[in-house]
Amino acid sequence: MKEYFKVGVIRVIFIEDYEKLSLHGRIIERAFPQVKTVNKCIKDQPQGIYDEVTEKEAIPKILSLAEEMVKVDEVDGILISCAGDPGLEEVRRRVNVPVVGAGSATASIALTISDRVGVLGITDKAPKPYLRILGSHMVGYARPYGVKTTLDISKDLNAVISAAEYLKNLGAGVIALACTGYSTLGLAPVIQERVGIPVVDPLLASASVMYFELIRTHTFKDILGGSL
């Protein structure tokens, strides 16, 4: 059995400070002590991904980083830390390790909690993975007032709480966060406490799915047996 798993975490915003760059990796390592992370970010996009244009710009960079992590860093899996899952299918076709996107993981886990999901993001509408997976189970979408990019989330906590309360009032039984910038700020437990319904954090959701995939691909038989 492997002593630990190595996961490549791709940040879709350009961050020069390594302490800030590796924050998502450190959160994952706290949640899953058997995981060690390699943290890298795309270049020349200091505001990250916030529309179709910036997503299109980012995808080739994400593909390059994923291939580098597999070949050079020898990671066991790739986690794309973005709720829009940019380049997810393209990366899966390029590398031979599990690849998980924060968006599809968050939406899927939210459905295990409630069939009435409210989505809280930063863009004009919910990211495509949420629309595809949640379908009619998405009771509504909200973006905090004044938020246009991930960097804006920290400006007004009251706006974040107001948007979450709006989703609760629509009948949401769970709130699925649709930007890993909320993870950077640790807002899921704050929103959950203030609004009073479960909140799914996209970074922890994707790390949970990744951990299952690592077990499935490396230690399935050791854990479950399979003696037939």
N, C-alpha and C positions, 0 to 999 in steps of 0.2 A: 504494500500500500504506500502511496506517495506521502512523503513527510509534509509537503505543502503543495498547493497549486499556485501557479503564477498567472496572473490575469493582466492583460494589457488594457488600460483605461484610456480611451481617446476623448479628450476635451475638445469641443468644437468652438472654442474661443481662444484667441491668442493671449497667452499669459507668460510673461517673462520671469516672474518671481516663482521659483520652484516650490517654495512653501505653499503658495496659493495654487499652483498647478497641481500639486500632489494631494490637495485636500480631499478630493473625492476618493482617491485611493486609500487614504488614511481612514476615512469613514467606513469603507468596505472592509478594511482589515480589522477595525474594531468590532464590526458585526460578525465577521467570519474569520476567526483567528487562524484558520488553516489556509487562508489566502494571502499571498503576497502580491503587490501590484507594481506594474511598470506604468508610469504616467507620462503621456505626451500630448501635445496640442497642435492644432493646425496653425499655420502661419498667416500673418497679414489680415486677420479678421478680429480686431480688438473688441468688436461688439457682438461677435458670435454669429449665429444663424437666427434670423428673425423674419425672413420672407423667402419666396421662391428663388430670387436672384442670389441671395447669400448662401442658400442651400446648394444651388447649382455650382457656385464657386468652391464650396467646401468639399463636395464629394470626391473629386480626384485627390485632394489632400488626405482625406480620410482613408481612401484605398491605399495610398502610398504608406501612410503610417501603419496601417494594419499589416501590410506585407512585411514592412521592416520589423515590426514587433514579433511576428512569427519566425522570420528567418534569422534575425540578429539577436533578439532578446529571448527567443525560444519560449514564448508564452503558451500556456495551455488553453487560453480562450481570449476573446476580444470583447470588450464592453464599450459600446458607443454611448457616451454619456450625453444624450440629447433626446428629448421627447419626440422629435420628429423622425427618429430612426434614419437619419440621412445616410445613404449608401449601404444600408443594411444588407439588402439582397445582393448587391454588387460585391461586397466584401465576402459574403458567404460563398459566392462562386469562385473567389480568388484564393481563399485560404482553407486549410484542412483542419481547423479547430472550431469549436463552438463560437458563434457570434451572437450577442444579445444586444438589442436596442432598448433604451429606457422607456420609450413610448409604448410599444406593444406589450412589454412586461407589466407596466403600470396598469394599462387598461385591462389586461387579463386578470391580474390579481384583484383589481377593484371589483370585478364581476363575481369573485368568490366571496365577497363581503356583502354585496347588495346588488339587486338587479335594477336599481335606480341610481345611476352614477352622475354626479356633477363634475364637470371638468374645469379646472382653474389653470389658465395659461397666460401667455404673454403676447400672442398673435391675434389677428382679427377673428380667426375661427380656430376650432380645435384641430390639432395636428392630425394628419391622415391616419396614422395607426389607431387613434382613438375613435375616429369616425367609422373606420372599417370594423374594428373589433366590438365596439359598444353598440353600434346601430341604434335601434329604438330604445335601448337601455340607457342612453345618454339623455338625461332629463333637461340638461341645459349646459351652456358654456359661458364662462365669464373671464374677463381680463380686468385686473385692478385698474382703477382710474389713473391715467398718467403713465402707464407702463407700455413701452414699445419694444424694448430689448431686455435681455436678462439683467443688464446693469441697472435698470430702473426699479427692480423689485424692492430694493432696500430703502427706497426714498420715502415710502409712506406705508407703515404697517397697517394703519387704520383702513387704507384703501384695499389692502389684501384681505383683511377681515371682513370688510363690507361686501366684497365680491364673493367670499365664501358663504357668508350669511344669505346672500341672494340665492345661491345654489341650494342651500338648505331649505329656504322658503319655497323653492320650486318643487321640493319633495325628494331631494337627493338623500339617499341613505348612506352614501360614502362620497368623499371628494377625491378625485384622482388629479394629482398635480401634474401639469403638462409643461414643465420646464425644470431642468436640473439646477437652475439657479435658485429655486426654492430649497433644494438640498444644500447648496453652498451656504445658505443663511440659516439652515436648521429650522425652517418654518413649519414643517409638518406637525410636530408636537404642539407648537404654539397655536396653530389654527385649530387643531383637534380639541385643545383645551378650551379655547375661546368660543368655538362654534358648537361643540358638543356632539359631533358625529365623527366617525372614523375618517382618517386622511391617509392616502397612500403616497408615500414618498418615492419618486421615480428612481433615485439612485439605489435605495435599499431594495426596491422591487426588482430592478434589473440584476442586482447582485444576488438576490435570492434565486432567480431563474438561472443565472450563471452557475451558482453553486450546485444546483441540481444537475445541470449539464456536465459539470466537471465530474460529479459522482457517476453519472450515467456513462460517461465515456472512459472513465479510469478505474472506478472501484465498485461498479454495480455488483459484480459477482462476489466480491469480497464481502459485501454487506448483506446481500440477499441470498447468497448461496447458489441456487440454481442447480440442483443435483439430479434432475430428471434424466 
